[in-house]
Amino acid sequence: MLDVGGGWLNPGTLVGATVLGALVFALASVLVVLIRGGTRRVSQHLSDVTALQFISALAQLMTYLVGFVLYAHLVPELHSLGTALLAGVSVVSVVVGLAAQNTLGNLVAGFSLVLYRQIRVGDTIQLASPVGLTTATVEVISLGFTVLLDGDKHEVIVPNAVMMSSTVIRIARSLP
């Protein structure tokens, strides 16, 4: 156990647990800032940054998740809570899976768009939309949605599941 500084870092006390939580959060936040900075530096040398941005967002999420797990292992009171949560996680995962079916579908479709690279940022495409056939340029491909910019400079935000299930006509390919 960490019992340094007269109990300030003792995870068995409320003050110690709070201080450790703040330290873990601060460390995770610093790592996230470093990931973002590294992403910016590397993206200046790439023509297609879609995969890099995707990996960066995933790395940032994982950094906070690892920080939370580390904090949960440091605080003894969270061990029993973690055991109870683990027992109920199977039921919760089924409920969340059913409730978030569309969101999870968009996430999986986002992985597919980035992995298979059917379309890239900068491509000009045609896509059927509620207002008819839309011709637009791909601006952003994120985990859940794709942002297009049409001829009138309107943003068309399309869920990735729709992008994967629709027929998309590529009019112009961006340079690799």
KOLKEMI-861528 format. One record per atom (N, C-alpha, C): atom name; residue in three letters; x negated, y negated, z; residue number from 0. Coordinates in steps of 0.05 Angstrom, whole numbers, plus 5000, padded with zeros to 4 digits. Layout:
N
   atom   type     c1     c2     c3   seq
     CA    Ala      X      Y      Z   NUM
...
***
This chain:
176
   atom   type     c1     c2     c3   seq
      N    Met   4983   5024   5000     0
     CA    Met   5000   5000   5000     0
      C    Met   4983   4975   5000     0
      N    Leu   4993   4955   4989     1
     CA    Leu   4980   4929   4988     1
      C    Leu   4988   4913   5013     1
      N    Asp   4970   4909   5031     2
     CA    Asp   4976   4893   5055     2
      C    Asp   4954   4872   5058     2
      N    Val   4953   4854   5040     3
     CA    Val   4932   4833   5040     3
      C    Val   4945   4806   5047     3
      N    Gly   4930   4789   5060     4
     CA    Gly   4940   4762   5065     4
      C    Gly   4961   4760   5086     4
      N    Gly   4960   4777   5106     5
     CA    Gly   4979   4775   5128     5
      C    Gly   5007   4783   5120     5
      N    Gly   5011   4801   5101     6
     CA    Gly   5038   4810   5094     6
      C    Gly   5049   4797   5069     6
      N    Trp   5035   4777   5058     7
     CA    Trp   5045   4764   5034     7
      C    Trp   5048   4783   5011     7
      N    Leu   5031   4803   5010     8
     CA    Leu   5033   4823   4988     8
      C    Leu   5043   4850   4997     8
      N    Asn   5054   4851   5021     9
     CA    Asn   5064   4877   5031     9
      C    Asn   5091   4882   5018     9
      N    Pro   5093   4902   5001    10
     CA    Pro   5118   4907   4987    10
      C    Pro   5141   4917   5005    10
      N    Gly   5134   4924   5030    11
     CA    Gly   5155   4933   5049    11
      C    Gly   5170   4910   5062    11
      N    Thr   5161   4885   5058    12
     CA    Thr   5175   4862   5069    12
      C    Thr   5189   4846   5046    12
      N    Leu   5209   4831   5053    13
     CA    Leu   5223   4816   5033    13
      C    Leu   5205   4795   5020    13
      N    Val   5189   4782   5036    14
     CA    Val   5171   4761   5025    14
      C    Val   5150   4775   5007    14
      N    Gly   5139   4797   5016    15
     CA    Gly   5119   4811   5000    15
      C    Gly   5130   4822   4974    15
      N    Ala   5155   4833   4975    16
     CA    Ala   5167   4843   4950    16
      C    Ala   5173   4820   4931    16
      N    Thr   5181   4797   4942    17
     CA    Thr   5187   4774   4925    17
      C    Thr   5162   4763   4912    17
      N    Val   5140   4761   4928    18
     CA    Val   5115   4751   4918    18
      C    Val   5104   4771   4897    18
      N    Leu   5106   4797   4902    19
     CA    Leu   5096   4816   4882    19
      C    Leu   5113   4815   4857    19
      N    Gly   5139   4811   4859    20
     CA    Gly   5157   4808   4836    20
      C    Gly   5149   4784   4819    20
      N    Ala   5143   4762   4833    21
     CA    Ala   5135   4738   4819    21
      C    Ala   5108   4742   4805    21
      N    Leu   5090   4756   4818    22
     CA    Leu   5063   4761   4806    22
      C    Leu   5066   4779   4782    22
      N    Val   5082   4800   4784    23
     CA    Val   5085   4819   4761    23
      C    Val   5098   4804   4738    23
      N    Phe   5119   4788   4744    24
     CA    Phe   5132   4773   4723    24
      C    Phe   5113   4753   4710    24
      N    Ala   5097   4739   4726    25
     CA    Ala   5078   4720   4715    25
      C    Ala   5057   4734   4697    25
      N    Leu   5047   4757   4706    26
     CA    Leu   5028   4772   4690    26
      C    Leu   5040   4782   4664    26
      N    Ala   5065   4792   4665    27
     CA    Ala   5079   4800   4641    27
      C    Ala   5083   4776   4622    27
      N    Ser   5090   4753   4633    28
     CA    Ser   5095   4729   4617    28
      C    Ser   5069   4720   4603    28
      N    Val   5047   4722   4618    29
     CA    Val   5021   4714   4606    29
      C    Val   5014   4733   4583    29
      N    Leu   5019   4759   4587    30
     CA    Leu   5014   4779   4565    30
      C    Leu   5032   4773   4541    30
      N    Val   5057   4766   4546    31
     CA    Val   5075   4760   4524    31
      C    Val   5066   4735   4508    31
      N    Val   5056   4715   4523    32
     CA    Val   5045   4691   4509    32
      C    Val   5021   4698   4492    32
      N    Leu   5004   4716   4503    33
     CA    Leu   4980   4725   4487    33
      C    Leu   4989   4741   4463    33
      N    Ile   5010   4757   4465    34
     CA    Ile   5020   4772   4442    34
      C    Ile   5030   4753   4421    34
      N    Arg   5046   4733   4430    35
     CA    Arg   5056   4713   4411    35
      C    Arg   5034   4698   4397    35
      N    Gly   5014   4690   4412    36
     CA    Gly   4991   4675   4400    36
      C    Gly   4976   4692   4380    36
      N    Gly   4971   4718   4387    37
     CA    Gly   4958   4736   4369    37
      C    Gly   4974   4740   4344    37
      N    Thr   5000   4742   4347    38
     CA    Thr   5018   4745   4324    38
      C    Thr   5016   4721   4305    38
      N    Arg   5016   4697   4317    39
     CA    Arg   5014   4673   4301    39
      C    Arg   4987   4672   4285    39
      N    Arg   4966   4680   4299    40
     CA    Arg   4939   4679   4286    40
      C    Arg   4938   4699   4263    40
      N    Val   4948   4724   4268    41
     CA    Val   4947   4744   4247    41
      C    Val   4966   4738   4224    41
      N    Ser   4989   4726   4230    42
     CA    Ser   5009   4720   4209    42
      C    Ser   4999   4700   4189    42
      N    Gln   4980   4683   4197    43
     CA    Gln   4969   4663   4178    43
      C    Gln   4953   4677   4155    43
      N    His   4945   4702   4159    44
     CA    His   4929   4715   4139    44
      C    His   4945   4736   4123    44
      N    Leu   4971   4738   4129    45
     CA    Leu   4988   4757   4115    45
      C    Leu   5009   4743   4098    45
      N    Ser   5016   4755   4076    46
     CA    Ser   5037   4744   4059    46
      C    Ser   5065   4753   4069    46
      N    Asp   5067   4778   4078    47
     CA    Asp   5093   4789   4088    47
      C    Asp   5090   4795   4118    47
      N    Val   5102   4778   4134    48
     CA    Val   5099   4780   4163    48
      C    Val   5122   4795   4176    48
      N    Thr   5140   4807   4161    49
     CA    Thr   5164   4820   4172    49
      C    Thr   5156   4842   4192    49
      N    Ala   5139   4860   4184    50
     CA    Ala   5132   4882   4202    50
      C    Ala   5116   4872   4226    50
      N    Leu   5100   4852   4222    51
     CA    Leu   5085   4841   4245    51
      C    Leu   5103   4828   4265    51
      N    Gln   5123   4813   4256    52
     CA    Gln   5142   4801   4274    52
      C    Gln   5159   4822   4289    52
      N    Phe   5165   4843   4275    53
     CA    Phe   5180   4865   4287    53
      C    Phe   5164   4878   4309    53
      N    Ile   5139   4885   4303    54
     CA    Ile   5122   4897   4323    54
      C    Ile   5117   4879   4346    54
      N    Ser   5114   4853   4341    55
     CA    Ser   5110   4833   4362    55
      C    Ser   5134   4832   4381    55
      N    Ala   5158   4832   4370    56
     CA    Ala   5182   4831   4387    56
      C    Ala   5184   4856   4404    56
      N    Leu   5177   4879   4392    57
     CA    Leu   5178   4905   4406    57
      C    Leu   5157   4905   4428    57
      N    Ala   5133   4895   4423    58
     CA    Ala   5111   4894   4443    58
      C    Ala   5119   4876   4466    58
      N    Gln   5132   4853   4460    59
     CA    Gln   5140   4835   4481    59
      C    Gln   5161   4848   4499    59
      N    Leu   5180   4862   4487    60
     CA    Leu   5201   4876   4503    60
      C    Leu   5188   4898   4520    60
      N    Met   5170   4913   4509    61
     CA    Met   5156   4934   4524    61
      C    Met   5139   4923   4546    61
      N    Thr   5127   4900   4543    62
     CA    Thr   5111   4887   4564    62
      C    Thr   5128   4882   4589    62
      N    Tyr   5152   4870   4584    63
     CA    Tyr   5170   4864   4607    63
      C    Tyr   5180   4890   4619    63
      N    Leu   5186   4910   4603    64
     CA    Leu   5195   4936   4613    64
      C    Leu   5174   4950   4630    64
      N    Val   5149   4950   4621    65
     CA    Val   5128   4962   4637    65
      C    Val   5124   4946   4663    65
      N    Gly   5126   4920   4661    66
     CA    Gly   5124   4903   4686    66
      C    Gly   5145   4910   4706    66
      N    Phe   5170   4914   4696    67
     CA    Phe   5192   4921   4714    67
      C    Phe   5187   4949   4727    67
      N    Val   5178   4968   4711    68
     CA    Val   5173   4995   4721    68
      C    Val   5150   4994   4742    68
      N    Leu   5129   4978   4736    69
     CA    Leu   5107   4975   4755    69
      C    Leu   5117   4963   4781    69
      N    Tyr   5133   4943   4780    70
     CA    Tyr   5145   4931   4804    70
      C    Tyr   5162   4951   4819    70
      N    Ala   5177   4967   4805    71
     CA    Ala   5195   4986   4819    71
      C    Ala   5178   5007   4833    71
      N    His   5154   5014   4823    72
     CA    His   5137   5033   4836    72
      C    His   5122   5021   4860    72
      N    Leu   5118   4995   4860    73
     CA    Leu   5104   4982   4882    73
      C    Leu   5122   4978   4907    73
      N    Val   5148   4974   4903    74
     CA    Val   5166   4968   4925    74
      C    Val   5179   4994   4934    74
      N    Pro   5173   5003   4959    75
     CA    Pro   5184   5028   4969    75
      C    Pro   5214   5030   4969    75
      N    Glu   5228   5009   4974    76
     CA    Glu   5257   5010   4975    76
      C    Glu   5269   5015   4947    76
      N    Leu   5254   5009   4927    77
     CA    Leu   5264   5014   4900    77
      C    Leu   5261   5043   4891    77
      N    His   5245   5059   4906    78
     CA    His   5241   5087   4899    78
      C    His   5268   5102   4901    78
      N    Ser   5281   5099   4924    79
     CA    Ser   5307   5113   4928    79
      C    Ser   5328   5102   4908    79
      N    Leu   5327   5076   4903    80
     CA    Leu   5346   5064   4884    80
      C    Leu   5340   5076   4856    80
      N    Gly   5315   5079   4849    81
     CA    Gly   5308   5090   4823    81
      C    Gly   5317   5119   4820    81
      N    Thr   5315   5134   4842    82
     CA    Thr   5325   5162   4841    82
      C    Thr   5355   5163   4837    82
      N    Ala   5370   5146   4850    83
     CA    Ala   5399   5145   4847    83
      C    Ala   5406   5135   4819    83
      N    Leu   5392   5116   4809    84
     CA    Leu   5397   5106   4782    84
      C    Leu   5391   5128   4761    84
      N    Leu   5370   5143   4766    85
     CA    Leu   5362   5164   4747    85
      C    Leu   5384   5185   4745    85
      N    Ala   5396   5191   4768    86
     CA    Ala   5417   5211   4768    86
      C    Ala   5442   5202   4752    86
      N    Gly   5447   5177   4752    87
     CA    Gly   5471   5167   4738    87
      C    Gly   5465   5157   4709    87
      N    Val   5440   5158   4701    88
     CA    Val   5432   5147   4675    88
      C    Val   5445   5162   4652    88
      N    Ser   5449   5188   4655    89
     CA    Ser   5461   5204   4633    89
      C    Ser   5489   5195   4627    89
      N    Val   5505   5190   4648    90
     CA    Val   5532   5181   4644    90
      C    Val   5532   5153   4632    90
      N    Val   5515   5136   4643    91
     CA    Val   5514   5108   4634    91
      C    Val   5504   5107   4605    91
      N    Ser   5485   5124   4597    92
     CA    Ser   5475   5123   4570    92
      C    Ser   5496   5131   4550    92
      N    Val   5514   5150   4557    93
     CA    Val   5536   5157   4539    93
      C    Val   5555   5134   4536    93
      N    Val   5562   5121   4559    94
     CA    Val   5580   5098   4558    94
      C    Val   5569   5075   4542    94
      N    Val   5543   5069   4547    95
     CA    Val   5530   5047   4533    95
      C    Val   5527   5053   4504    95
      N    Gly   5521   5078   4498    96
     CA    Gly   5518   5086   4470    96
      C    Gly   5544   5083   4454    96
      N    Leu   5566   5090   4467    97
     CA    Leu   5592   5087   4453    97
      C    Leu   5599   5057   4451    97
      N    Ala   5594   5042   4472    98
     CA    Ala   5601   5014   4472    98
      C    Ala   5584   4997   4453    98
      N    Ala   5559   5005   4450    99
     CA    Ala   5540   4989   4434    99
      C    Ala   5534   5003   4407    99
      N    Gln   5553   5018   4397   100
     CA    Gln   5549   5033   4373   100
      C    Gln   5541   5015   4349   100
      N    Asn   5554   4993   4346   101
     CA    Asn   5547   4975   4324   101
      C    Asn   5520   4962   4328   101
      N    Thr   5514   4954   4352   102
     CA    Thr   5488   4942   4358   102
      C    Thr   5465   4962   4354   102
      N    Leu   5469   4986   4363   103
     CA    Leu   5449   5007   4360   103
      C    Leu   5446   5013   4330   103
      N    Gly   5468   5013   4315   104
     CA    Gly   5467   5018   4286   104
      C    Gly   5451   4996   4272   104
      N    Asn   5455   4971   4281   105
     CA    Asn   5439   4949   4269   105
      C    Asn   5410   4952   4276   105
      N    Leu   5403   4961   4300   106
     CA    Leu   5376   4965   4308   106
      C    Leu   5362   4986   4292   106
      N    Val   5375   5009   4288   107
     CA    Val   5364   5030   4272   107
      C    Val   5361   5021   4243   107
      N    Ala   5381   5007   4233   108
     CA    Ala   5380   4996   4206   108
      C    Ala   5357   4976   4203   108
      N    Gly   5352   4960   4224   109
     CA    Gly   5329   4942   4224   109
      C    Gly   5302   4957   4222   109
      N    Phe   5300   4979   4237   110
     CA    Phe   5276   4995   4235   110
      C    Phe   5273   5005   4206   110
      N    Ser   5295   5014   4194   111
     CA    Ser   5293   5024   4166   111
      C    Ser   5286   5003   4147   111
      N    Leu   5297   4979   4149   112
     CA    Leu   5290   4957   4131   112
      C    Leu   5261   4950   4132   112
      N    Val   5250   4950   4157   113
     CA    Val   5222   4943   4160   113
      C    Val   5204   4965   4151   113
      N    Leu   5212   4990   4156   114
     CA    Leu   5196   5013   4150   114
      C    Leu   5195   5019   4119   114
      N    Tyr   5218   5019   4107   115
     CA    Tyr   5220   5026   4079   115
      C    Tyr   5216   5002   4060   115
      N    Arg   5219   4978   4070   116
     CA    Arg   5213   4954   4055   116
      C    Arg   5228   4952   4029   116
      N    Gln   5254   4959   4030   117
     CA    Gln   5270   4956   4006   117
      C    Gln   5272   4927   3997   117
      N    Ile   5275   4909   4017   118
     CA    Ile   5274   4881   4012   118
      C    Ile   5253   4868   4031   118
      N    Arg   5243   4846   4022   119
     CA    Arg   5222   4832   4037   119
      C    Arg   5230   4803   4040   119
      N    Val   5218   4789   4059   120
     CA    Val   5222   4761   4062   120
      C    Val   5213   4747   4037   120
      N    Gly   5229   4730   4025   121
     CA    Gly   5223   4716   4001   121
      C    Gly   5236   4728   3976   121
      N    Asp   5247   4752   3978   122
     CA    Asp   5261   4764   3956   122
      C    Asp   5287   4749   3951   122
      N    Thr   5295   4747   3926   123
     CA    Thr   5321   4736   3919   123
      C    Thr   5339   4760   3912   123
      N    Ile   5362   4761   3926   124
     CA    Ile   5380   4784   3923   124
      C    Ile   5409   4775   3918   124
      N    Gln   5425   4794   3909   125
     CA    Gln   5453   4790   3907   125
      C    Gln   5466   4811   3925   125
      N    Leu   5487   4802   3940   126
     CA    Leu   5500   4819   3960   126
      C    Leu   5530   4812   3960   126
      N    Ala   5547   4832   3961   127
     CA    Ala   5575   4827   3964   127
      C    Ala   5581   4816   3992   127
      N    Ser   5595   4794   3993   128
     CA    Ser   5603   4782   4019   128
      C    Ser   5633   4777   4020   128
      N    Pro   5644   4769   4042   129
     CA    Pro   5673   4764   4044   129
      C    Pro   5682   4742   4024   129
      N    Val   5664   4725   4016   130
     CA    Val   5672   4704   3997   130
      C    Val   5664   4711   3968   130
      N    Gly   5655   4735   3964   131
     CA    Gly   5648   4744   3937   131
      C    Gly   5619   4750   3935   131
      N    Leu   5609   4752   3910   132
     CA    Leu   5581   4759   3906   132
      C    Leu   5564   4735   3913   132
      N    Thr   5544   4739   3931   133
     CA    Thr   5527   4718   3941   133
      C    Thr   5499   4723   3931   133
      N    Thr   5487   4702   3919   134
     CA    Thr   5459   4703   3912   134
      C    Thr   5443   4687   3932   134
      N    Ala   5423   4699   3944   135
     CA    Ala   5409   4685   3966   135
      C    Ala   5380   4695   3967   135
      N    Thr   5364   4680   3982   136
     CA    Thr   5336   4687   3987   136
      C    Thr   5334   4697   4016   136
      N    Val   5319   4719   4019   137
     CA    Val   5315   4731   4046   137
      C    Val   5296   4713   4062   137
      N    Glu   5306   4703   4084   138
     CA    Glu   5290   4685   4101   138
      C    Glu   5277   4700   4125   138
      N    Val   5293   4717   4138   139
     CA    Val   5285   4731   4162   139
      C    Val   5297   4758   4162   139
      N    Ile   5281   4778   4170   140
     CA    Ile   5291   4805   4175   140
      C    Ile   5283   4811   4204   140
      N    Ser   5303   4812   4221   141
     CA    Ser   5298   4817   4250   141
      C    Ser   5309   4845   4258   141
      N    Leu   5309   4850   4283   142
     CA    Leu   5318   4877   4293   142
      C    Leu   5348   4881   4287   142
      N    Gly   5364   4861   4290   143
     CA    Gly   5393   4864   4288   143
      C    Gly   5406   4853   4263   143
      N    Phe   5393   4834   4250   144
     CA    Phe   5406   4821   4228   144
      C    Phe   5386   4810   4208   144
      N    Thr   5395   4804   4184   145
     CA    Thr   5379   4792   4164   145
      C    Thr   5391   4765   4157   145
      N    Val   5374   4744   4155   146
     CA    Val   5383   4717   4149   146
      C    Val   5376   4711   4120   146
      N    Leu   5397   4703   4105   147
     CA    Leu   5393   4696   4077   147
      C    Leu   5399   4666   4074   147
      N    Leu   5387   4654   4054   148
     CA    Leu   5392   4626   4048   148
      C    Leu   5403   4624   4019   148
      N    Asp   5428   4616   4017   149
     CA    Asp   5441   4615   3990   149
      C    Asp   5433   4590   3975   149
      N    Gly   5444   4587   3951   150
     CA    Gly   5438   4564   3934   150
      C    Gly   5447   4538   3945   150
      N    Asp   5467   4538   3962   151
     CA    Asp   5477   4513   3974   151
      C    Asp   5463   4507   4000   151
      N    Lys   5441   4522   4006   152
     CA    Lys   5425   4519   4031   152
      C    Lys   5441   4527   4056   152
      N    His   5461   4545   4052   153
     CA    His   5476   4556   4075   153
      C    His   5462   4581   4084   153
      N    Glu   5460   4585   4110   154
     CA    Glu   5450   4610   4121   154
      C    Glu   5472   4631   4120   154
      N    Val   5465   4654   4109   155
     CA    Val   5483   4677   4109   155
      C    Val   5471   4698   4128   155
      N    Ile   5484   4703   4150   156
     CA    Ile   5473   4722   4170   156
      C    Ile   5487   4748   4166   156
      N    Val   5472   4769   4159   157
     CA    Val   5483   4795   4153   157
      C    Val   5472   4816   4173   157
      N    Pro   5490   4831   4186   158
     CA    Pro   5481   4852   4203   158
      C    Pro   5464   4873   4187   158
      N    Asn   5443   4884   4199   159
     CA    Asn   5426   4902   4184   159
      C    Asn   5441   4927   4175   159
      N    Ala   5461   4936   4191   160
     CA    Ala   5476   4959   4182   160
      C    Ala   5490   4954   4156   160
      N    Val   5500   4929   4152   161
     CA    Val   5512   4922   4127   161
      C    Val   5492   4921   4105   161
      N    Met   5468   4911   4110   162
     CA    Met   5447   4910   4090   162
      C    Met   5439   4938   4081   162
      N    Met   5439   4957   4099   163
     CA    Met   5431   4984   4093   163
      C    Met   5453   4999   4078   163
      N    Ser   5478   4993   4084   164
     CA    Ser   5501   5008   4072   164
      C    Ser   5512   4995   4047   164
      N    Ser   5503   4971   4040   165
     CA    Ser   5512   4957   4016   165
      C    Ser   5493   4961   3993   165
      N    Thr   5504   4957   3970   166
     CA    Thr   5486   4957   3946   166
      C    Thr   5475   4929   3944   166
      N    Val   5449   4926   3944   167
     CA    Val   5436   4901   3942   167
      C    Val   5421   4900   3916   167
      N    Ile   5426   4878   3900   168
     CA    Ile   5412   4875   3875   168
      C    Ile   5389   4855   3879   168
      N    Arg   5365   4865   3874   169
     CA    Arg   5342   4847   3877   169
      C    Arg   5337   4833   3850   169
      N    Ile   5340   4807   3851   170
     CA    Ile   5336   4791   3827   170
      C    Ile   5307   4783   3823   170
      N    Ala   5293   4776   3844   171
     CA    Ala   5265   4768   3843   171
      C    Ala   5251   4780   3868   171
      N    Arg   5228   4791   3863   172
     CA    Arg   5212   4803   3884   172
      C    Arg   5191   4783   3893   172
      N    Ser   5188   4780   3920   173
     CA    Ser   5167   4762   3930   173
      C    Ser   5140   4776   3926   173
      N    Leu   5119   4760   3925   174
     CA    Leu   5092   4771   3921   174
      C    Leu   5084   4785   3946   174
      N    Pro   5070   4809   3944   175
     CA    Pro   5062   4824   3968   175
      C    Pro   5040   4811   3984   175
***
